[in-house]
Amino acid sequence: MPHPYVLLSAAVSLDGYLDDTGPGRLLLSGPDDFDRVDEVRASADAVLVGAGTVRADNPRLLVNSPERRAARLAAGRPEYPLKVTVSGTGDLDPAAQFWHTGGDKVLYTTDRGAERARALGLATDVVPLGPALDWRRLLEHLHAVRGVRRLMVEGGGHIHTQLLTQGLADELQLVLAPLFVGDPRAPRLFGPGAYQAGRLRLVETRPVGDVVLMRYEPTAPGTGPLPVAADHHWLALACELAAACPPSRTAFSVGAVVVAADGTELARGHSREGTDPVVHAEEAALAKVDPTDPRLPGATVYSSLEPCARRASRPAPCARLILDAGVRRVVTAWREPDTFVAGADGSGVLAAEGATVVVLPEYEEHAKAPNRHLTGG
Ligand SMILES: NC(=O)c1ccc[n+]([C@@H]2O[C@H](COP(=O)([O-])OP(=O)(O)OC[C@H]3O[C@@H](n4cnc5c(N)ncnc54)[C@H](OP(=O)(O)O)[C@@H]3O)[C@@H](O)[C@H]2O)c1
């Protein structure tokens, strides 16, 4: 089930705190950065904060710029993004500004929390998600029922920690403010948890007034059948590589990336790469990895088209090459059509030998794009 693109947004002090312990909200950003945040909010379909932030900061979470609100309306969008909050207890102040400003609101909670929220008469839609709150279900609900494609998450630390450790955050927008808090009782951005091994990808740094914005993407593949945000990034890259293939009337254009469990890219390849007119993408990528590399058994292969199951031009199809390399997880966008081989089932070959195959159909059109001359449509 598709999820919205999830963007985590936060500002921290030089010593890594989200706030101090005083009664008011600590202003970490300056005017230029508040304006940048306003712009990001205006780009989002929904803005989410945890109940702890609603209680501590009493935020309104509006798009403040009239021009940005007008642009949203002109584009056929609501004037304000949907406001979303999350609470297990449902115990929130009915007078909080969150409920009484901006556009639509929704509270995701537990069954018990929903009883409490309704008893309090909170001015919001209340969506119970069962005895405990499940983030995947919440994101699926936002996508399917509320039409949210881009979700901005503005804290606090408990929310950011869960979304990042569960592999559900596509991007982290972190602002570093030039001040110290120095109080160990103050809330931190990220708490303890099972974070991805390895390094995130730095995609941008930018001074904004006296703060610095850093944007990061997670890199570590998932470990089972459930996709994580980094799986989406790597599969999108595989689809982009497919577009770089020399064109052919007799073979698909495919891109592939091999990624270690800690998010390190081991190799990439595409169809007909270099001087080999028949090489396949997965074959080209795997040929660049030392077959004794101990990271291969924990690696994931991303391929824009599912690995081939039968092949005339080489002794071994790509599904076999992947299994022989020891890789046990494959993420793909597009099941192979009957264009060249009837009933090809590379996913079945992989699964029969214990590999996990994850298909993300939301990338199918991207994978097909350089192959339109072969498949039509
Ligand atoms: N600097 C910044 O950019 C920034 C941004 C936002 C917030 N902040 C600061 O962060 C602090 C608040 O952060 P916080 O970590 O204490 O609170 P939080 O993350 O905003 O909210 C935590 C609350 O959300 C609910 N919740 C979270 N995960 C849940 C789950 N899996 N199931 C059910 N309910 C769940 C619970 O509400 P219930 O208790 O109702 O069950 C929990 O107490 C404040 O000091 C605020 O100023 C700073």
The ligand as an ORCA input file, in Angstrom:
! r2SCAN-3c Opt
* xyz 0 1
  N      12.970     22.373     17.517
  C      12.031     21.829     16.787
  O      12.115     21.795     15.562
  C      10.849     21.206     17.470
  C       9.767     20.750     16.707
  C       8.705     20.130     17.365
  C       8.748     19.969     18.737
  N       9.802     20.448     19.437
  C       9.874     20.255     20.892
  O       9.775     18.871     21.138
  C       9.168     18.700     22.420
  C       8.049     17.682     22.291
  O       8.595     16.481     21.829
  P       8.200     15.105     22.467
  O       9.128     14.097     21.928
  O       8.086     15.266     23.931
  O       6.713     14.894     21.964
  P       6.109     14.524     20.534
  O       7.040     13.661     19.786
  O       5.612     15.773     19.893
  O       4.809     13.725     20.985
  C       4.905     12.561     21.746
  C       3.509     12.084     22.020
  O       2.907     11.660     20.789
  C       2.108     10.511     21.039
  N       2.745      9.374     20.387
  C       3.971      9.313     19.828
  N       4.188      8.095     19.323
  C       3.080      7.370     19.561
  C       2.698      6.039     19.273
  N       3.512      5.192     18.618
  N       1.490      5.618     19.690
  C       0.667      6.456     20.333
  N       0.970      7.737     20.628
  C       2.165      8.186     20.242
  C       2.066     10.307     22.533
  O       0.968     11.107     22.967
  P       0.115     10.789     24.287
  O       1.021     11.142     25.409
  O      -1.078     11.677     24.166
  O      -0.240      9.324     24.244
  C       3.396     10.915     22.956
  O       3.421     11.319     24.298
  C       8.692     20.040     22.876
  O       9.594     20.561     23.831
  C       8.740     20.872     21.617
  O       9.020     22.238     21.874
  C      10.837     21.081     18.835
*
